[in-house]
Amino acid sequence: MGHQVTLIVPNLRWNCEGKKEIIQEEKYTNQDGVRIIRLKEKKNIPERKLKWFPDLYPVIAESKPDILFIHGCQFLNIHTIISYLKKNNTTAYLDNHADYNNSAKSFLSKKILHGVLWKFGVKRISPYIRKFYGVTPSRVDFLIDEYKLQKRKVELLVMGADDETIEEVIREDSKNELSKKYGISTNDFVIVAGGKIDRNRKEYLNIIQAVKELNRPNLKLFLFGSISEEVKDVYLSALNSSDCAYVKWLNKKQIYEFIYFADLAIFPCLHSVMWEETAGIGTPAIYRELSGFDHLDYKGNCYFIENGNVAEIQKAIEYCMNNSKQMKKAALGAAHHFLYSEIAKRAIQ
């Protein structure tokens, strides 16, 4: 959009094994011309839950932002940002990624962390925030119900897909390349599923079993993501067939390629941004039915499952195969709602 953008983030990232690792490089400009500043945490321990970044204030001050977009509201340094906003004429927005599916499940989390610590920070920063955004309907409700924010200050701002990556995938004809690589014909129906796979996500095994038991020669499943060591042998054994394949860890662009390549994507567990990315790419999907995630449903572009057992997944796959043309049309019609070119405009309106 022509703005000068600086991204201030921790010196951490997820590696291909699904573990956090420290990045040594502190300042650089990425391929999109965005200036990246990575801050060291006070004790520099990747797995520490409550982190403190002592250099945050001077880094924000040096950047002199006209607009400050705060990613999430559950962190100790929110008080650092309050101090900055008190002294500077900066427009600020804040988004929330917490809901009752991923947060506030235990007494400590609900009553202490959210009920006292994070709520106090949100209340203190509220006078300096132009708009609070929940990235799903349930996360809008969480801001209102848990932190008692006024409804007029809260809106839905969905997550989505990167337009430029989608355009690159289409331009490079990745669908045709993957079809050649894996021997996929025009009559095959391709399903992709993936994410972080461990012993708590047995639904992915159910997808494999469901595809095998359907026993359709034109049905192909590709599973991607990091599989934890404790269950890797089980999955590799289950995937050892002509209709199921494991493509290991993929980078962001490769994930887009596989989702674009697919006739159907399945996400049987808790929410991840891949749900909205799939909607933005225009691929029909099966999602786990969670309260407050109806924003993904646009005139039949997706199908929701309740518990992710084998029989339910089989029923969902058969429905999607039988209605593939209608679902694809609906998915393509819904896609623009989930593109970051549109979301970015709304974010700083």
N, C-alpha and C positions, 0 to 999 in steps of 0.2 A: 504493500500500500504506500510505499515511499517514505516510511518513517525510519528514523534511526533507532535501532532496538538493541538493548543490552539485557542479557539474561544472567541473573545472579542466582547461582545454585550451589549445593554442596559439592565437595570434591569426591563424590561417590557415583558409581554406576553399577548396573547389573551386568555380570559377565555371562558368557554363553552357557555356564553351568547353573545359572539362576542364583548366584551368590553376589553379595555386595563386595566391591573392591574400591580401593582408593586410587584416584587419578592424580598423578604428579603435576601435570600441566595446569597452571593456575589461570592464565589469561590467553585467549586466542580468539580469532574470528573464524566462524564456521563457513561452510560452503554457501550459505544463504546471505552472507554479509552481516550476520548477527554477532555482536561482541559477547563472548562468554567469559564470565568471571566465576571461578570456582573457589569457594571459601572453605578453609579448614575449620573443622569442629574443634572445640576447646581441647577435648581429650583425644580426638582423632581415632575413635573406636567405631568401626562401621556399624556394629550391631546395637549401639547405644540407642535407647528409645527416646529419651529426652535430651535433645542436642542443643548446644549453645554456640553461636558463631560470633566471636568477639569483634571481628572486622566488618560486620554488616553495616553499621552506621557510616563509617568513613567511605565505604564503597558506594553506598547509595548517594551520599553527599557529593562524591566526586562525579557521579553520573548525571546529577542535576536533572532528574526526570520531570517532564511536564505531566506525564501520566505514569502512575505506579499501579501495576496489576499484581495483586498478591495471590499467590497460588496456595490455597488452603488457609485455614485459620487455626489449626491445632499445632502450634509450635511456640516455644518460649520466646523467640525473638520478635514476636508480634509487638512486644512492649518497646523494642528498639525502633520499630517502624512508627509507632505512635509518637515517640519522641521526635522523630524526623518530621512527621506530618504536622505536629504542633507548631513547628518553627518555619515551615515552608509552604508556599502556595502551590500545592501539587494535587491534581485530581487523582483520586484513588478508587480502585475497584477491588473486590475480593471474591474469590470463588470457594465453594465448599464441595469436598468429595466424600464426606462422611454421611452414612445413613445407618438405619438399624440392621442392615444386613452385614455391614463390615465394621461397625463401631457400637459402643455403648451396650455391649452384650453382658458384661460382668458387672458386679456391684461397684468394683473399683473404677472401671471405665465409665460407667454411666453416672455414678453419684460424685466421684472425686474428679476424674480427668475432665469429663464433659460438663458435669453439673456444677463444678467450682472453677477449676483452673482455666479451661478453654472458654467457658462462658464469661468469666471475668475479663479475659482478653478481648473477646468479641464485643462486649458491652463498652469497654473503654475505647475501642477503635471506631465504633459505630458512628460517632459524630463526624469523623473525617472520611467516611466511605460514601461515595456517591451511590453505588449500587452493590448489593450482595447477590451473587449468582449461585444457584444450585445447579449442578451439571446434569442432574436428572430430577424428575418431579419429586422423588422421595428425598432428595438432598435439599430441595427447596423447603419441604416440610420439616426436615431436620433443623434447619436454621430457625424456623419459626417456633417449632415445638420445644426444641432443646435449649435454645439460646434466647427465646422470647423476643425475637426481632419483629418489628412491625412489618406487616405484609407488603406495604407500599414500598419498602426498601429492598424487597427480595424478588428476583425473577429467575426464570429458567434460562440457562445458557448451555446448550448441549455441547458435548465433546463431538469430535468428528474425524474426518479423513483429510489428508494433505492433498489438495488439488494437483500440485505439481508432480507428486509421486504417481498419482493415478494417470495423469497425462503421459508421463514417461513410460509407464507400464503399457499403456495402450499404443503409444507410438512405436515402442520396440517389439510389438506383437508378441508379448510374452506368452499369451494363451497358445498360440501356434507352436512356439518353441517348446513349451512344457508338454504339449500333446505329442510332439515328435519324440521328446526325451523319454516319456513314460509309455509310449505306444497306445495312446488314447484315441479312439475313433470318434466320429461325429455322432454315433449312436450311443456312446457311453454316457452315463450319468455320474458326474464327479462330485464327491463330497469331501470337504476339508474340515478338520477339527484340530484344535491345538491350544497351547498355552503352557502354563507351568503345571506339570503332571507329577503328582506324588501319591502316597498311599491314602490321602484324604480325598482324592478325586477319582473314585472308582467309576464314575460315570463315563470316563473315556474308555475303560474296558468294556462297559456296556454298549458303547457305540460300535466297537469292533465286533462284539458278539452279535449285535443286531444286524449288522451288514452281512456277516457270515451266514446267519440263520435265514435271512431273506433269500440268499442263494440265487441272486440274479446275475447272469454273466456280464451284463452291461453296467453293473453297479461297482464303482471304484472308490475306495476311501484312502485319503492321504492324511496322516497324523503328523503334526509338527510340534516342536517345542522342546523344552528341557525336561527329561525324565529323570527323577531322582534315582540314585543308585539302589535304594532299597527295593524298588519295584521294576527296575530296568529289565531284568531277565524275564519277568512275567509278561511285560508288554512286548518285548522282542519276540518271545515265543508265540504270543497271540497274533502278532502281525505277520507271522511267517506263512503267508498265503498269497495267491495271485490277485485277490481282490482288495487287499489292504497293504499299505506301504508306510514306512516311517521315513520322513525326510530330515530328521534331526533339527538342530537349531537353525532358525532363519533370521536374517536381519530385517529391518522394517520394510525395505523395498521388496524383498523376497516374499514376505508375508502378504503384501499387497498383490504380488504376482499370483500367488496360490489362491487367494480369495477371488481375484478376477477370473482366474482359470476355472474356478469351481461353478457347478450348477447350484450348489447348496453348501452353506457353512453351518456347523453345529457347535453351539457353546452351551454345554449342559450344566455348568457350575455357576459360581458367583460372577458378578459383572466384571468386565474389563473393557478398556477403551476399544478393543477389537470388535465389540458389538457395534459401536457407532461407526467404526471404520468400514465394517462390512456393509452397513446401510449406505455409507457415502460412496462406496465402490459400486453399489447397485446389484449386489448379489443376495438372493433370497436366503433366509437364515432360520434356524431353529434356536430359540433362546430358552433359558430356564425362566419360568414364571416367577418373578419377584415383585413384591408390592412396590409401586411407584416407578415402574419402568415401561409404562404404556406409551411413552414418547417414541419408542422404536417402531410402533405399529402404524404403518401408513397404508390403509386400504388393501391389506392382505399381502404385504411384502415379507411377512414373517409368521412363524408358528411357535406358540409357547407350550412347553412341557412342564408338568407339575413336579415330578420327582426324579426323572432321568433313569428309570429302570429300563430293562431291555425291551419289554413289550411296548412300553410307551414310546420309546425311541423308534422302534419298528413302525408303529402306527403313524408317527410323525413323518418318517422318511417316505412311507408309501403315499401319504397325503401330498407331500411336496412333489414327489415324482408325478403323481396323477394330475397335479395342478401347476406344473412347472411353468407353462407359458403365461398363465395369469399372474403367478407370483413374480416372474421375471419382469413383466410389464409394470407391476406395482412397485417393484424394487427400483427400477430405473426412474420411475416417476417420483419416488421419495428421495432419491440420492442427493439432490441439490440442497435439501434441508440440513444435510450433515457434512457439507464442505466447509473447510476452514476459511475460504474466501468470503463466505457469507457470515460465518460465525464471528470472524475477526471484526467485521464492520459493526455488528451488534455489540460486541464486547466493550467497545469504547465510544458508543453512540452518544 
